[in-house]
Amino acid sequence: MSMETAGKNLNISERVAGKEIDFETFHEKSHFWGRLTIWSVILLTLMVPLYLSFVLGYHPGWTTILSGFAAYASIIAIVWVVEPVSYYPILGVSGTYLGFLTGNIGNMCLPCASVAQSVVGAEPGTKKGEITATLAIAAASITNAVILLFVILGGSYLLSVLPESVASAFKFVLPAIFGAVIAQFAIQKPVWGIIGIAFGLFVNLGPVPRAFQTFVCILGTVVVCMLLEKIKGQKKSG
């Protein structure tokens, strides 16, 4: 090997090493700012309910809080583990921090990152793929925040001028959403819809305390449907 060739190889190695160091520094900064911003948002989020509960005296009671948390966790707890693991190969370190900070990962951050990587020809899991995903998520998050700002301000004004008879109808929005979700599953699995409706009638008409109605309804429906699917699978395999 000539001295000229050796020099070129050395320069290439130095440039590659430089890129490795730069990307490691980028990850270090991503961890620092990612942890700082997420913990800051967690603390700021908790400040409002803590202030309402212990300063203004509007604490709803630990039973209500724990039952609400249990009802929510019975649906979404598995996602706390599955999403970070399954999304990480596409989002990378920085994209994961940014995506979980801004939210809407499945319906905004992940699709934007995937489309951007496809457009620029970046493979998920590579350095180019991570940088592309981060820039795409950042752009989507800024756009989302700007649109939400106008919607929130406009929505508040709209609610203030609506007649009381119309505004009072908004209390049915959440039941309508749950009803739409049940209908979506019932179309594919009618038995699931029947079980969900049966548990809904049971918790509302039966002796279940109001604080535990949502938790019992959701958990009971999920458990019974899973058992039925397991039994059906055993019969097919047998």
C-alpha positions in Angstrom: 0.0 0.0 0.0 1.4 3.4 -1.0 1.8 6.3 1.4 -0.8 8.2 -0.6 -3.4 5.4 -0.3 -2.7 5.0 3.4 -3.2 8.8 3.9 -6.5 8.7 2.1 -7.7 5.7 4.2 -6.6 7.5 7.3 -8.5 10.6 6.3 -11.6 8.5 5.6 -11.3 6.8 9.0 -10.9 10.2 10.7 -14.1 11.5 8.9 -16.0 8.4 9.8 -14.8 8.6 13.4 -15.8 12.2 13.5 -19.3 11.3 12.4 -19.5 8.6 15.0 -18.5 11.1 17.7 -20.9 13.7 16.4 -23.8 11.3 16.5 -22.9 10.1 19.9 -22.9 13.7 21.1 -26.2 14.1 19.4 -27.6 11.1 21.4 -26.1 12.5 24.6 -27.8 15.8 24.1 -31.1 14.0 23.0 -31.1 12.1 26.3 -30.3 15.2 28.3 -32.9 17.4 26.8 -35.4 14.6 26.3 -35.4 13.6 30.0 -35.4 17.3 31.1 -38.4 18.3 29.0 -40.4 15.1 29.7 -39.9 15.4 33.4 -40.7 19.1 33.3 -44.0 18.4 31.4 -44.8 15.7 34.0 -44.3 18.1 36.9 -46.2 20.9 35.2 -49.1 18.5 34.4 -49.3 17.4 38.0 -49.2 21.0 39.3 -52.7 21.8 38.2 -54.5 18.8 39.9 -52.3 19.3 43.0 -53.2 22.9 43.2 -56.9 22.2 42.6 -56.9 19.4 45.2 -54.8 20.7 48.1 -54.9 24.5 47.7 -58.4 25.2 46.4 -59.9 22.1 48.2 -61.4 20.3 45.2 -59.9 16.9 45.9 -62.3 14.3 44.6 -61.1 11.5 47.0 -58.6 8.8 46.5 -61.2 6.2 45.7 -62.4 8.1 42.7 -58.8 8.7 41.6 -57.7 5.1 42.0 -60.8 3.7 40.3 -60.3 6.1 37.4 -56.7 5.2 37.1 -57.5 1.5 37.2 -60.2 1.8 34.5 -57.8 3.7 32.3 -54.9 1.3 33.0 -57.0 -1.7 32.2 -57.2 -0.5 28.6 -53.9 1.3 28.0 -51.3 -0.2 30.4 -50.0 -2.6 27.8 -49.4 0.3 25.4 -46.9 1.8 28.0 -44.6 -1.1 27.2 -45.5 -2.0 23.6 -45.3 1.5 22.0 -41.8 2.5 23.1 -40.4 -0.9 22.0 -42.2 -1.1 18.7 -41.8 2.5 17.7 -38.2 2.9 18.6 -36.7 1.3 15.4 -38.4 4.0 13.3 -38.2 7.0 15.6 -34.8 6.5 17.0 -33.6 8.1 20.3 -34.4 11.7 19.5 -37.6 10.9 17.7 -38.8 8.7 20.6 -38.3 11.6 23.1 -40.0 14.1 20.8 -42.8 11.8 19.8 -43.7 10.9 23.4 -43.4 14.5 24.5 -45.9 15.8 21.9 -48.2 12.8 21.8 -50.3 11.5 18.9 -47.6 9.0 18.0 -49.7 6.4 16.2 -51.8 8.8 14.2 -49.3 11.7 13.6 -45.7 11.2 14.6 -45.1 7.7 13.3 -46.8 8.2 9.9 -45.0 11.5 9.3 -41.7 9.9 10.2 -42.3 6.9 8.0 -43.4 9.0 5.0 -40.4 11.3 5.4 -38.0 8.4 5.5 -39.6 6.9 2.4 -39.4 10.2 0.5 -35.7 10.8 1.2 -34.8 7.1 0.9 -33.7 6.7 4.5 -33.9 3.2 6.1 -35.4 3.0 9.6 -32.9 2.3 12.3 -30.1 4.2 10.5 -28.6 7.6 11.4 -30.2 9.2 8.4 -33.5 7.6 9.3 -33.4 8.9 12.8 -32.6 12.5 11.8 -35.3 12.4 9.1 -37.8 11.1 11.6 -36.9 13.7 14.2 -37.3 16.6 11.6 -40.6 15.2 10.4 -42.0 14.8 13.9 -40.8 18.3 14.8 -42.6 19.8 11.8 -45.7 17.8 12.4 -45.8 18.8 16.1 -45.3 22.5 15.4 -48.2 22.4 12.8 -50.4 20.5 15.2 -49.7 23.0 18.0 -50.5 26.0 15.8 -53.7 24.5 14.6 -54.7 23.4 18.1 -54.1 26.9 19.4 -56.6 28.4 16.9 -59.1 25.6 17.5 -58.9 26.0 21.3 -59.3 29.7 21.2 -62.1 29.5 18.6 -63.7 26.6 20.4 -63.9 28.5 23.7 -65.5 31.4 22.0 -68.0 29.2 20.2 -69.0 27.4 23.4 -69.5 30.8 25.1 -72.1 31.8 22.5 -73.9 28.5 22.1 -77.4 28.1 23.6 -77.5 26.2 26.9 -79.6 23.5 25.2 -76.9 22.8 22.7 -74.0 23.1 25.1 -75.6 20.6 27.5 -75.6 18.0 24.7 -71.8 17.9 24.8 -72.0 15.6 27.9 -73.0 12.8 25.5 -69.8 13.1 23.5 -67.8 10.6 25.6 -70.5 8.0 25.7 -70.9 8.4 21.9 -67.2 7.8 21.4 -67.3 4.6 23.5 -70.4 3.6 21.6 -68.7 4.1 18.3 -65.7 2.0 19.5 -68.1 -0.9 20.6 -69.9 -0.7 17.3 -66.6 -0.9 15.4 -65.6 -4.1 17.2 -69.2 -5.5 17.1 -69.2 -5.3 13.3 -66.2 -7.6 13.2 -67.2 -9.7 16.3 -70.9 -9.4 17.1 -70.5 -11.4 20.3 -68.0 -8.9 21.6 -70.6 -6.1 21.2 -73.2 -8.2 23.0 -70.8 -8.8 25.9 -69.9 -5.1 26.1 -73.5 -4.1 26.2 -74.3 -6.8 28.8 -71.6 -5.5 31.1 -72.7 -1.9 30.6 -76.2 -2.8 31.7 -74.9 -4.9 34.6 -72.7 -2.1 36.1 -75.4 0.5 35.6 -78.4 -1.5 36.9 -76.5 -3.8 39.3 -75.0 -3.2 42.7 -71.6 -2.0 41.4 -70.4 1.2 43.1 -70.4 4.2 40.7 -66.6 4.7 41.3 -65.9 1.2 39.9 -68.4 1.0 37.1 -66.1 1.9 34.3 -63.3 -0.3 35.5 -65.6 -3.4 36.0 -67.3 -2.8 32.6 -64.0 -2.5 30.7 -62.1 -5.2 32.5 -65.0 -7.7 32.5 -65.6 -7.2 28.8 -62.0 -7.7 27.9 -61.5 -10.8 30.1 -64.7 -12.5 28.9 -63.9 -11.8 25.2 -60.3 -13.1 25.7 -61.6 -16.3 27.3 -64.1 -16.8 24.5 -61.4 -16.4 21.9 -59.1 -18.8 23.8 -61.9 -21.4 24.0 -62.6 -21.0 20.3 -58.9 -21.4 19.5 -58.7 -24.6 21.6 -61.7 -26.1 19.8 -60.2 -25.3 16.4 -56.8 -26.8 17.3 -58.5 -29.8 18.8 
